[in-house]
Amino acid sequence: MPRKPRVLSSTGIYHIVLRSVNQHIIFEEDSDYQKFLHIMKDCKMKYDIDIYAYCLMDNHIHILLKSPPDRLSTFFQSMETRFVRWYNNQYSRSGHLFQDRFHSTSIEDEKAFLSVLVYIHDNPVKANMCRFSSEYRWSSHHAYYGKKDPLIDPSLAYNVAGTKAKLLLFFAQNARLNHDALYADDHTLPRHFFTDEKAMEIFLSQTGLSSVSEAAFLSKVKRNEYVRMLKKNGLTTRQVSRMMDISETTVKRLCKTPP
């Protein structure tokens, strides 16, 4: 079936979600996050895109931006191509990293704009990666509290809320609200016993690998051994699936089958 045409925003503002293929973990090291932000900054300037918020999660990315309709796809194509080329070289891999098409939601009014702003910054909290949005390093949250961020101009959000003080009060009052009605598929699984950061530490220490990308080069015997070992060490099926780059069904099957 042909893909449905993208819904264009009358304001030019969109909430974009960019997901990895098969929930592959994109960001492992600080350098991965830093490289993506550097490329996004270059592409923002090249295509004259306004960015109001972003959050880099381990296997997906949220961006709130304003773009002319004829530049939106070009902006993402350029940004993805540059990052994937760097990433594949960095981790000695090949092939796609992101899903074919990013998801976009048009933002048509001020209420939706502020709601999505809170939602994006609250994403790591909902994913059990931190207690508060302020604790997460790889989002634009701090730009609204005075920290310089070359990607973000907070003035629009201040104007929409009325003042900076009113916006920060809105953040405080609306943090950790239930946004499931808006984005029900984002964090539908149970909260992890281990945070993803802790799960990554266990993965690296137990397997001896230097990154999750190396799992693709393991023999099936060694891969299956690591899958069972990681599950025994308390990682969830979802965490093991993403780190070993295999389906959750395969993880479940391997853990039910004796070695």
C-alpha positions in Angstrom: 0.0 0.0 0.0 1.2 3.5 -0.7 2.2 5.6 2.3 -0.2 8.2 3.4 0.9 11.8 2.7 2.4 13.6 5.7 -0.1 15.9 7.4 1.3 19.5 7.1 1.1 21.9 10.0 -0.5 25.3 9.5 2.0 26.7 12.0 5.0 24.9 10.5 5.7 23.3 13.9 6.0 19.6 14.3 6.8 17.0 17.0 9.2 14.6 15.3 10.0 11.1 16.6 12.9 9.4 14.9 13.3 5.7 15.8 16.1 3.2 15.2 15.6 0.0 13.2 14.5 -3.0 15.4 15.0 -0.8 18.5 18.8 -0.9 17.9 20.6 1.2 20.6 21.9 4.3 18.9 23.7 6.1 21.7 26.1 4.3 23.9 29.0 6.7 24.5 29.0 10.4 25.2 30.7 10.8 21.8 27.6 9.3 20.1 25.3 11.9 21.6 27.8 14.7 21.0 28.3 13.8 17.3 24.5 13.7 16.7 24.0 17.1 18.3 26.9 18.5 16.3 25.4 17.3 13.0 21.9 18.5 14.0 23.4 21.9 14.7 25.0 22.0 11.2 21.8 20.9 9.5 19.7 23.3 11.5 21.8 26.2 10.2 22.0 24.9 6.6 18.2 24.4 6.2 17.1 27.3 8.5 15.2 25.1 10.9 14.0 26.4 14.3 14.4 23.9 17.1 12.5 24.3 20.4 13.2 21.1 22.1 15.0 17.8 21.7 15.7 14.6 23.7 18.1 11.9 22.6 17.0 8.6 24.1 19.0 5.4 23.6 17.0 4.1 20.6 14.9 7.1 19.5 14.9 10.9 19.3 12.3 13.5 20.0 12.5 17.0 18.3 10.1 19.9 18.5 10.8 22.2 15.5 9.6 24.6 12.9 10.3 24.0 9.3 9.0 25.0 5.9 7.2 21.9 4.4 9.7 21.7 1.5 12.7 21.4 3.9 11.5 19.0 6.5 12.4 15.7 4.8 15.6 17.1 3.3 16.7 18.3 6.8 16.2 14.8 8.3 17.7 13.0 5.3 20.8 15.0 5.5 21.1 14.6 9.3 20.5 10.9 9.2 22.9 10.2 6.3 25.7 12.1 8.0 25.2 10.5 11.4 24.8 6.9 10.0 27.9 7.2 7.9 29.9 8.3 11.0 28.2 5.7 13.3 28.8 2.8 10.9 32.4 3.7 10.6 32.8 4.2 14.4 31.3 0.7 15.2 32.4 -1.2 12.1 28.9 -1.9 10.9 26.9 -1.4 7.8 23.3 -0.8 6.8 20.4 1.3 8.0 20.2 2.7 11.5 16.9 4.6 11.5 13.5 3.6 10.3 12.6 4.6 6.8 10.3 7.4 7.7 10.2 9.6 10.8 6.9 10.2 12.6 5.6 13.7 12.7 2.7 15.3 14.6 1.6 18.8 13.6 1.4 21.3 16.4 -1.5 23.6 15.7 -2.0 25.7 18.9 -0.2 27.0 21.9 -1.6 24.4 24.3 -0.2 21.6 22.2 3.1 23.3 21.9 3.6 23.6 25.7 2.3 20.1 26.3 4.8 18.6 23.8 7.6 20.7 25.3 7.0 19.1 28.7 6.4 15.6 27.2 9.8 15.7 25.4 11.8 16.7 28.4 9.9 14.3 30.6 10.6 11.3 28.3 13.7 10.0 30.3 11.7 10.1 33.5 8.9 8.0 32.0 11.5 5.6 30.7 12.9 5.2 34.3 16.3 6.6 33.2 16.3 9.4 35.9 14.1 10.8 38.6 13.7 14.3 37.2 14.1 15.9 33.8 16.9 18.1 35.1 19.0 15.0 35.8 19.1 14.0 32.1 22.1 15.3 30.1 21.0 14.8 26.5 17.9 17.0 26.2 17.2 20.7 25.8 15.7 21.0 29.3 18.5 23.0 30.7 18.3 25.6 27.9 15.0 26.9 29.5 16.8 27.4 32.8 19.5 29.6 31.4 22.2 27.1 30.2 23.5 28.1 26.7 22.5 25.6 24.0 23.3 26.5 20.4 20.4 24.4 19.2 17.7 26.1 21.2 16.1 29.6 21.3 13.7 29.5 24.2 12.1 32.9 23.5 9.1 31.5 21.6 8.2 29.2 24.6 8.6 32.1 27.0 6.3 34.2 24.9 3.7 31.5 24.6 3.6 31.0 28.3 3.7 34.8 29.0 7.1 35.0 30.7 10.1 32.8 31.6 8.8 32.5 35.1 5.4 31.4 34.0 6.9 28.8 31.7 9.1 27.4 34.5 6.0 27.3 36.7 4.2 25.4 34.0 7.0 22.9 33.8 6.9 22.3 37.5 3.2 21.9 37.6 3.0 19.6 34.6 6.1 17.4 35.0 5.4 13.7 35.1 1.8 14.0 34.0 0.3 11.0 32.2 0.7 11.7 28.5 -0.4 8.2 27.4 -3.5 9.5 25.7 -1.2 11.6 23.3 1.6 9.1 22.7 0.4 5.7 24.0 3.0 3.7 22.1 6.1 5.4 23.5 6.5 3.7 26.9 3.9 1.0 27.1 6.1 -1.7 28.6 6.7 -2.1 32.4 9.3 0.0 34.0 12.7 -1.8 34.1 14.1 -3.3 37.2 17.4 -1.9 36.0 17.6 1.4 34.3 18.9 1.2 30.8 22.2 2.8 31.9 22.7 0.1 34.5 21.7 -2.6 32.0 24.3 -1.3 29.7 26.9 -1.6 32.4 25.9 -5.2 33.0 26.0 -5.9 29.3 29.5 -4.6 28.9 30.9 -6.2 32.0 29.3 -9.6 31.4 30.0 -10.0 27.7 33.4 -8.3 27.5 32.2 -6.5 24.3 33.0 -2.8 23.9 29.6 -1.9 22.3 26.3 -3.4 21.4 27.2 -3.2 17.7 29.7 -6.0 18.3 26.9 -8.4 19.1 26.1 -8.6 15.4 29.5 -10.4 14.8 29.0 -13.1 17.4 28.5 -16.7 16.5 25.0 -18.0 17.2 26.3 -20.2 20.0 28.1 -17.3 21.7 25.1 -15.0 21.1 22.7 -17.4 22.7 25.0 -17.9 25.7 25.1 -14.1 26.3 21.3 -13.8 25.9 20.7 -16.4 28.6 23.4 -14.9 30.8 22.0 -11.4 30.6 18.5 -12.6 31.4 19.8 -14.4 34.5 21.5 -11.2 35.5 18.2 -9.4 35.7 17.8 -7.6 32.4 14.4 -7.5 30.9 13.5 -9.3 27.6 13.2 -5.9 26.0 16.7 -4.8 27.2 18.3 -8.0 26.0 16.5 -7.8 22.7 17.8 -4.3 22.0 21.4 -4.9 23.2 21.8 -8.2 21.3 19.9 -6.8 18.2 17.4 -9.7 18.0 13.7 -9.9 18.5 12.0 -10.3 21.9 10.4 -13.5 20.6 13.9 -14.9 20.0 15.0 -13.9 23.5 12.0 -15.6 25.1 12.6 -18.8 23.0 16.2 -19.0 23.9 15.6 -18.5 27.6 13.0 -21.3 27.6 15.2 -23.7 25.6 18.1 -25.4 27.5 21.6 -24.7 26.1 
